[in-house]
Amino acid sequence: MPESLRLNLGAGDGVLPGYVSIDIRDGRNAFDLSEYADESAETIRAAHLLEHAHYAGTGVTCPKCSERT
């Protein structure tokens, strides 16, 4: 049985055992997952990622994501 694919999107310095880290600091765009087949990941972790979507040119925006309270 193949090992389960677990992605850590926008990983930054947070390396998690058993996860493939994807971060712009490593030249990898966490919003472009075209190298992976649909439904191939068992787990996708994306903590602190949505607020950066407008920088990635995705067309996704979240006006309240960058608000501070």
C-alpha positions as CSV (number, residue, x, y, z in Angstrom):
1,M,0.0,0.0,0.0
2,P,1.5,3.4,-0.9
3,E,2.2,5.9,1.8
4,S,-0.6,8.4,2.5
5,L,0.0,11.9,1.0
6,R,-0.3,14.7,3.5
7,L,0.3,18.3,2.4
8,N,1.2,21.2,4.7
9,L,0.4,24.3,2.6
10,G,2.1,27.5,3.5
11,A,4.3,25.6,5.9
12,G,6.9,28.3,6.5
13,D,9.3,27.0,9.1
14,G,6.7,24.5,10.5
15,V,8.0,21.2,9.2
16,L,5.6,18.4,10.2
17,P,6.7,14.7,10.2
18,G,4.9,12.8,7.5
19,Y,3.8,15.9,5.6
20,V,5.1,17.4,2.3
21,S,5.8,21.0,3.1
22,I,4.8,23.5,0.4
23,D,5.8,27.2,0.9
24,I,6.6,30.2,-1.3
25,R,9.9,30.5,0.6
26,D,11.0,27.3,-1.2
27,G,9.8,28.6,-4.5
28,R,6.6,26.5,-4.4
29,N,3.2,28.1,-4.7
30,A,0.8,26.6,-2.2
31,F,-2.2,27.7,-4.4
32,D,-0.9,25.6,-7.4
33,L,-1.3,21.9,-6.6
34,S,-1.4,20.8,-10.3
35,E,1.5,18.4,-9.7
36,Y,-0.9,16.3,-7.5
37,A,-3.8,14.2,-8.9
38,D,-7.3,15.1,-7.8
39,E,-8.2,13.4,-4.6
40,S,-4.7,12.1,-4.1
41,A,-4.0,13.7,-0.7
42,E,-5.4,12.1,2.5
43,T,-4.8,15.3,4.5
44,I,-4.3,18.9,3.6
45,R,-3.2,21.3,6.3
46,A,-3.5,25.0,5.4
47,A,-3.1,27.0,8.6
48,H,-2.4,30.7,8.1
49,L,-2.8,30.5,4.3
50,L,-6.1,32.0,3.2
51,E,-5.0,35.6,4.1
52,H,-2.2,35.3,1.5
53,A,-4.5,34.3,-1.4
54,H,-4.6,37.8,-2.9
55,Y,-0.8,37.8,-3.2
56,A,-0.8,34.6,-5.1
57,G,-2.9,36.0,-8.0
58,T,-5.6,33.4,-7.4
59,G,-8.5,35.7,-7.7
60,V,-9.5,34.6,-4.3
61,T,-10.0,37.4,-1.8
62,C,-11.0,37.5,1.8
63,P,-11.4,41.1,2.9
64,K,-11.7,40.2,6.6
65,C,-8.8,37.9,6.7
66,S,-6.3,40.7,7.3
67,E,-8.4,42.6,9.8
68,R,-7.0,43.0,13.2
69,T,-9.3,43.2,16.2
